[in-house]
Every structure is written in C-alpha cells, then in structure tokens.
C-alpha cells in the first residue's frame, strides 16, 4: 500500500491561496476516481476538487474556513501500489474533519434543572424561523425533508453558514415530534445560541460588500417608471411566441434599455481602478445579474448583451441563474461584468440602496411593480408603477449623468417600441 497526496491545485488567474469551504469526505472514507473531495472558494467562484485515484482517506489537511496556500497538502489517500510519495507526510496526522459541518457527539443523558428530559446536542436544538425564511440546504436535503414531512425552518443547520445537512435531519427526527412542537410554540422561552462561522461564499460576500462601501463614494438615485405599456407588450409577446421562444420576464427588457441608454452614457459602462487611478470605458456591455443561491448572492454575467436579442437575453439570464443556484456556474460566468442589474422580484420593496459591484461604477436595482392611481391628462387612471433604485460611484459618475442615464432608461421602458429602434 502507498500514499497519494493531493495538494491544493493552482486554480489559475494568479491566485496564491484559496479558502477551504467544505469537505465531502472524512477520514476513513473510501473514495473513487473523480469523486468530489472538497469545495474551495476563490475570489470569484466555488471550485470542486475531485479525486484522481481510488483509495481510503487517511488525513485531511485543513478545516472549513481555513485559507490554504496553493501547493499545500489538501488530503492524503491510501492507495494500492506505491502512491506518489515515499512516506506519509508529517501533516498526515488526522485532523478534525469538518467541525462546522458535523454535529458533536451526543452527550450522555443528564437531568436538567426542572426538566426531566435529556439534554440535546446543539445540532438537535429546534429553531423557529419566520415562515417566509428559506434556510440553506441542498436540493437533496430539501427532498429528504419533504419525504420525511419535516419543516426545514424548524431544523438547526450545522453546515457552513448554517446550512442544513442530512445529519441535521436525522438528528431532528431522533428528537421526536415533541421537540418540533415546542419550537413551533411562540410562547416557549428560548435560551439557545448558535454560532455560525462566516466562511466560504458568505465570507467572500461580506468582504466584497465591506470593500465596496469603504472604497467607493456611493450615492443612490430613485425614479418611478410607468411600466403599464411594457407589461402589456410582454404579455402579448408571451401569448404569441411563448410556446416556441420561451416566456419573457421584465428583466430582458430592462437589460435592453440599459444597453441602449449606455450608448449615450458610456462613462457609466466602466470600471475604475482606484489604485492605478484609471477609468476604463468599455464598448462591450457585460451585464451582471445578481442571483440568490443557497450559498449566498452570486452575480453571473450576460456577456455582450449589446449583441443579444430579447429572447437571447432571456434565455441566457435563465441559464445563468440556474447554473448559479445549482452551484454549476464557472469562474468565467461569474466574472467580467461591466454593470450590474439586481432585482428581488415580487419582494423588491418600494426603494432599495444596492451596493456597487466593484470595480464597476453603477448598479441598477429593480423594485416591485404595484398598481397605483395616477393622474394622466387630468384623469385618474390605474397604472402599473415600478421604481428603479440605482447606485453609482460618485468618484466617476456625476449626479447629473446618473439622473439622465436613469431618465433615459425610463423613457425607453415607458415607450417600449423605442427599445427596438436603431
């Protein structure tokens, strides 16, 4: 028998270190070639690390949340034959295996003051989230919960960022229905605490948002738009072409309006290198579309939006959103945007103040559509109204330019035929 040592690979793009986000194996597991061993996080994307060999895991080189240098030992696997090292490295002493992702061993039953029941381990403590809250969990875990009749909002997650694992469902089931009922009782006193390490995607999001707010001179501009005619056009096109070309949401229309408006305001389709003090204006419009996934906010990029048709843009938005939500988006699909579009759909609220996606200098935020009485030519009529809440980097974009840019988008959306005039 020999030992095959897998080192942290060079992900590319000049990256010298990456964060170990999650282990998919533990010491003692048998693995096969191409099986995913771990997830690592770069500044731009989550990357799977597969096994190049068959064998048995004998040591792990780090813990979730640890930043590891490229070339450091990631994992050691016992294999048939000589392996790729003459002896087991010093780091082969088993380390704790994913302490965040796995629950601690259950303590022996012990009476609690005024409570005859045994003490529960932390991962079993039921929680009571809001009914609208969507806890982090993989599709497989959600199906497991559905099949078992478990409400995920009542389950304590022990994975990275509070992610619910299969082990958490099993721990919850072992408690019996009484614990779940207690958690659902709004009048039950609770003193439990749960610490969630900020690692992986959540750490990257936190770093980027903090960096953006500290470095850029944010200012926001809000404008209301009458989208009645636009929505009528959308419904008409879906009725006529939806079966053959796919359904249209409002997002492709807004992307088209941004593309057209940017022809007049090229200073907004730009990146600012504040260290080199250089502004780069780009002819290509690569629109980042903010997308919520189980691991946090991701921004896949619709490349060359200026060269795409309405349905082509819609198809690409849908494809990228699905890739982001399923964790299959590549680094290339998550980088290179020149301006960002963000929307919370029906939850979009009335006004928001989106944070810039540096090094971009503008982000356009879409709020929800509401029907309101409006005065048109002296008559009160019901119209569909929507706000655009957009933010800009005042170091690069003047307030007048920002206002005129959003007003240009407004004009295009309120007169949707103008979107297609060349």
C-alpha positions in Angstrom: 0.0 0.0 0.0 1.1 3.5 -0.7 0.0 7.1 0.0 -1.3 9.5 -2.7 -1.0 13.1 -1.5 -3.3 15.7 -3.2 -2.1 19.3 -2.9 -4.1 22.4 -3.2 -4.1 22.9 -7.0 -3.2 26.1 -8.9 -6.7 27.4 -9.8 -5.2 30.0 -12.1 -5.6 33.7 -12.5 -2.6 34.3 -10.3 -4.4 33.1 -7.2 -1.9 32.2 -4.4 -4.3 31.0 -1.8 -7.9 29.8 -1.6 -10.3 29.1 1.2 -11.3 25.5 2.1 -15.1 25.8 2.1 -16.4 22.3 2.7 -15.3 18.6 2.9 -17.3 16.0 1.2 -15.3 13.1 2.8 -13.9 12.3 6.2 -11.0 10.2 7.5 -11.7 6.5 6.8 -14.0 7.1 3.8 -13.4 5.0 0.6 -13.2 7.2 -2.4 -13.2 6.6 -6.2 -11.7 8.4 -9.1 -13.4 11.7 -10.0 -15.4 11.7 -6.7 -15.6 15.3 -5.3 -13.5 15.5 -2.2 -13.8 19.2 -1.2 -15.1 22.6 -2.3 -12.6 25.5 -2.3 -13.5 29.1 -2.7 -11.6 31.7 -4.8 -12.4 35.3 -5.0 -14.8 34.6 -7.9 -16.2 31.1 -7.6 -16.6 27.8 -5.8 -14.3 25.1 -7.3 -14.7 21.3 -6.8 -11.6 19.3 -6.0 -12.0 15.7 -7.4 -10.0 12.6 -6.5 -7.6 11.4 -9.2 -7.4 7.9 -7.5 -9.3 5.2 -5.8 -8.4 4.7 -2.1 -9.1 5.4 1.5 -8.8 8.8 3.1 -6.2 8.8 5.8 -5.8 12.5 6.6 -7.3 15.9 5.8 -5.1 18.9 5.5 -7.4 21.6 6.8 -10.7 22.6 8.2 -13.6 24.6 6.6 -12.9 28.3 6.7 -9.1 27.8 6.6 -7.2 29.8 4.0 -4.7 27.5 2.3 -1.8 28.2 0.1 -1.6 26.8 -3.4 0.7 23.7 -3.2 -0.1 22.9 0.5 -1.3 19.4 1.4 -5.0 19.1 1.0 -5.7 15.4 1.6 -3.8 12.1 1.8 -5.3 8.9 0.4 -4.1 5.3 0.9 -3.9 3.5 -2.4 -2.9 0.3 -3.9 0.7 0.4 -5.1 3.4 2.9 -4.3 1.3 6.1 -4.5 3.0 9.4 -5.3 5.1 9.9 -2.1 7.6 7.6 -0.4 6.2 8.2 3.1 3.2 9.7 4.8 3.8 13.4 5.2 4.1 14.9 8.7 0.7 16.5 8.1 -0.9 13.1 7.8 -1.9 13.0 11.4 -5.7 13.1 11.3 -7.2 16.5 11.8 -10.7 17.3 12.9 -13.0 16.6 10.0 -15.2 19.5 9.1 -16.2 20.5 12.7 -18.7 23.0 11.3 -20.4 20.5 9.1 -20.7 17.7 11.6 -22.6 17.7 14.9 -20.7 17.0 18.1 -21.2 13.6 19.7 -24.3 13.5 21.7 -23.7 13.8 25.5 -25.0 11.2 27.8 -28.5 11.8 29.1 -28.4 14.2 32.1 -31.2 15.8 34.0 -31.6 19.5 33.5 -32.9 21.7 36.3 -36.7 21.4 36.4 -36.6 19.4 33.2 -36.5 15.6 33.3 -35.7 15.2 29.6 -32.1 14.5 28.5 -30.0 17.4 27.2 -29.9 17.8 23.4 -26.8 18.4 21.4 -26.5 21.7 19.7 -27.3 20.4 16.3 -30.6 19.0 17.6 -31.9 22.2 19.2 -35.0 23.1 17.3 -35.2 26.6 15.8 -38.2 28.7 14.9 -37.5 30.8 11.8 -40.0 33.1 10.1 -42.4 31.2 7.8 -41.0 33.2 4.8 -37.4 32.4 5.7 -35.7 30.0 3.4 -32.9 28.1 5.2 -29.8 27.0 3.4 -30.0 23.4 2.2 -29.1 21.4 -0.9 -31.9 20.1 -3.2 -31.2 16.5 -1.9 -31.7 17.7 1.7 -34.9 19.5 0.8 -36.3 16.4 -0.9 -35.3 14.3 2.2 -37.1 16.8 4.4 -40.2 16.7 2.2 -40.3 13.0 2.1 -40.0 12.8 5.9 -42.6 15.5 6.5 -40.1 17.9 8.1 -40.3 21.7 8.0 -36.8 22.9 7.3 -37.4 26.2 9.1 -37.5 24.2 12.4 -34.2 22.4 11.8 -30.9 23.6 13.2 -28.2 23.6 10.5 -24.6 22.7 11.4 -23.0 23.2 8.0 -21.2 26.3 6.7 -23.2 29.4 7.2 -25.9 27.4 9.0 -26.5 25.1 6.0 -28.8 22.1 6.9 -27.2 18.7 6.3 -28.7 15.2 6.1 -27.2 14.6 9.5 -29.2 17.5 10.9 -32.4 16.0 9.6 -31.6 12.7 11.2 -30.8 14.4 14.5 -34.1 16.3 14.3 -36.0 13.1 13.6 -34.5 11.4 16.6 -35.9 14.0 18.9 -39.5 13.0 18.1 -42.4 15.3 17.4 -42.5 16.9 20.9 -39.3 19.0 20.2 -40.7 20.3 16.9 -44.0 21.2 18.5 -42.1 23.1 21.3 -40.1 25.0 18.7 -43.3 26.0 16.9 -44.9 27.3 20.1 -44.3 31.1 20.0 -44.8 31.4 23.8 -41.9 29.0 24.7 -38.9 30.6 26.3 -35.7 30.0 24.4 -32.1 30.4 25.6 -30.3 28.5 22.8 -27.5 30.1 20.9 -25.9 29.0 17.6 -22.6 30.4 16.3 -22.3 30.4 12.5 -18.7 30.8 11.2 -18.5 33.3 8.3 -16.7 31.2 5.7 -16.9 30.2 2.1 -19.3 32.3 -0.1 -20.7 34.2 2.9 -17.2 35.4 3.8 -16.5 36.5 0.2 -19.8 38.4 0.0 -19.1 40.1 3.3 -15.6 41.1 2.2 -16.7 42.4 -1.2 -19.6 44.4 0.3 -17.5 45.9 3.0 -14.8 46.7 0.5 -17.3 48.3 -1.9 -18.8 50.6 0.8 -15.4 51.6 2.2 -13.7 52.4 -1.2 -16.5 53.8 -3.4 -18.3 57.0 -2.9 -21.8 55.6 -3.1 -24.9 57.6 -4.0 -28.3 56.4 -5.0 -30.9 57.7 -7.3 -34.6 56.5 -7.4 -37.0 57.1 -10.2 -40.5 55.7 -10.7 -41.5 54.3 -14.1 -44.9 53.6 -15.6 -44.5 50.0 -16.9 -48.1 49.5 -18.0 -47.3 49.6 -21.7 -44.2 47.5 -21.2 -46.1 44.8 -19.3 -48.8 44.7 -22.0 -46.1 44.2 -24.6 -44.5 41.4 -22.5 -47.9 39.6 -22.1 -48.6 40.0 -25.8 -45.2 38.6 -26.8 -45.6 35.7 -24.4 -49.1 34.9 -25.7 -47.8 34.9 -29.3 -44.3 33.4 -29.0 -44.0 32.0 -25.5 -44.7 28.4 -26.6 -41.9 28.5 -29.2 -39.4 31.0 -27.9 -39.9 30.9 -24.1 -41.6 33.2 -21.7 -40.3 36.7 -21.1 -39.9 38.4 -17.7 -39.2 42.2 -17.4 -35.5 41.6 -16.9 -34.6 41.2 -20.6 -36.5 44.4 -21.4 -34.5 46.3 -18.7 -31.2 44.9 -19.9 -32.1 46.1 -23.4 -33.0 49.5 -22.1 -29.6 49.7 -20.2 -27.8 48.7 -23.4 -29.5 51.4 -25.5 -29.1 54.1 -22.7 -25.4 53.3 -22.3 -24.8 54.3 -25.9 -25.4 57.9 -24.8 -23.7 57.5 -21.4 -20.5 55.4 -22.0 -19.0 56.8 -18.8 -21.4 54.5 -16.8 -20.3 51.3 -18.5 -16.9 51.4 -17.0 -14.5 50.0 -14.4 -12.5 52.2 -12.0 -9.0 51.0 -10.9 -8.7 53.3 -7.8 -5.1 52.1 -7.1 -3.9 53.0 -10.6 -6.3 55.9 -10.9 -7.5 54.7 -14.3 -11.1 54.6 -15.6 -11.7 52.1 -18.4 -14.8 52.6 -20.5 -15.9 49.5 -22.3 -17.8 49.1 -25.6 -19.0 45.6 -24.7 -21.9 45.6 -22.2 -21.4 42.6 -19.9 -24.4 42.7 -17.5 -24.0 41.0 -14.2 -27.4 39.7 -12.9 -27.5 39.4 -9.2 -28.8 36.0 -8.3 -29.7 34.5 -4.9 -28.4 30.9 -4.4 -28.4 28.5 -1.4 -24.8 29.6 -0.6 -25.4 33.3 -1.0 -25.5 36.1 -3.6 -23.8 35.4 -6.9 -23.5 37.6 -10.0 -23.4 35.6 -13.2 -22.6 37.7 -16.3 -24.7 38.0 -19.5 -21.8 38.7 -21.9 -22.2 41.0 -24.9 -25.8 42.0 -24.0 -25.5 44.6 -26.8 -25.4 41.8 -29.4 -28.3 39.7 -28.0 -32.0 39.7 -29.0 -34.7 40.0 -26.4 -35.2 36.2 -26.3 -31.5 35.6 -26.5 -31.0 37.7 -23.4 -33.9 36.0 -21.6 -32.5 32.6 -22.4 -29.1 33.5 -21.1 -30.4 35.0 -17.9 -32.4 31.8 -17.2 -29.4 29.6 -18.0 -27.0 31.5 -15.8 -29.5 31.8 -12.9 -29.9 28.0 -12.9 -26.2 27.5 -13.1 -25.6 29.8 -10.1 -28.4 28.3 -8.0 -27.2 24.7 -8.6 -23.6 25.6 -8.0 -22.5 24.9 -11.5 -21.6 28.4 -12.7 -17.9 28.6 -13.8 -15.4 31.2 -12.8 -15.7 32.8 -16.3 -19.5 33.0 -15.9 -19.1 34.8 -12.6 -16.6 37.4 -13.6 -16.0 40.3 -16.1 -19.2 42.3 -15.7 -19.2 46.0 -16.6 -22.6 47.0 -15.0 -24.9 45.0 -12.7 -28.7 44.6 -12.6 -30.2 43.5 -9.3 -33.8 42.5 -8.6 -35.7 40.9 -5.7 -38.8 40.3 -7.9 -42.1 40.4 -6.0 -40.1 41.1 -2.8 -38.4 44.1 -4.3 -39.9 46.6 -1.9 -40.5 50.2 -2.8 -37.0 51.6 -2.5 -33.6 50.0 -2.1 -29.9 51.1 -2.0 -27.9 48.5 -3.8 -24.2 48.2 -3.2 -21.8 48.6 -6.1 -20.1 45.5 -7.5 -16.6 46.9 -7.7 -14.8 47.8 -9.9 -18.0 48.7 -11.7 -19.3 52.3 -11.2 -23.1 51.6 -11.5 -25.7 49.1 -10.4 -29.4 49.3 -11.4 -31.9 48.0 -8.9 -35.4 46.9 -9.8 -38.2 47.2 -7.3 -41.6 45.5 -7.3 -44.5 46.6 -9.6 -47.6 48.0 -7.9 -50.9 49.3 -9.3 -51.5 52.9 -8.3 -53.9 55.6 -9.2 -52.1 58.2 -11.4 -53.2 61.5 -13.0 -52.9 61.4 -16.8 -54.2 64.3 -18.8 -56.4 65.4 -15.9 -57.9 61.9 -15.4 -57.3 59.5 -12.6 -56.3 56.1 -14.0 -54.8 52.9 -12.6 -51.3 52.3 -13.9 -48.6 49.7 -13.1 -45.7 51.6 -11.5 -42.2 50.4 -10.6 -39.2 52.1 -9.1 -35.6 51.8 -10.2 -33.3 52.3 -7.2 -29.8 52.6 -8.6 -26.4 53.3 -7.1 -23.3 55.0 -8.6 -19.7 55.7 -7.7 -19.5 59.4 -7.3 -15.8 59.3 -7.9 -16.5 58.5 -11.5 -20.2 59.4 -12.2 -21.6 62.8 -11.6 -25.1 63.1 -10.2 -26.4 64.8 -13.3 -25.1 62.0 -15.5 -26.6 59.3 -13.2 -30.0 61.0 -13.3 -30.0 61.5 -17.0 -29.0 57.8 -17.5 -31.9 56.6 -15.4 -34.3 59.0 -17.1 -33.1 57.6 -20.5 -34.0 54.1 -19.2 -37.3 55.4 -18.0 -38.2 56.9 -21.4 -37.3 53.6 -23.2 -39.4 51.5 -20.8 -42.4 53.8 -20.9 -42.3 53.8 -24.7 -41.2 50.2 -25.3 -41.3 50.4 -29.1 -38.3 52.7 -28.8 -36.2 49.8 -27.4 -36.1 48.3 -30.9 -35.5 51.5 -32.9 -32.0 51.8 -34.4 
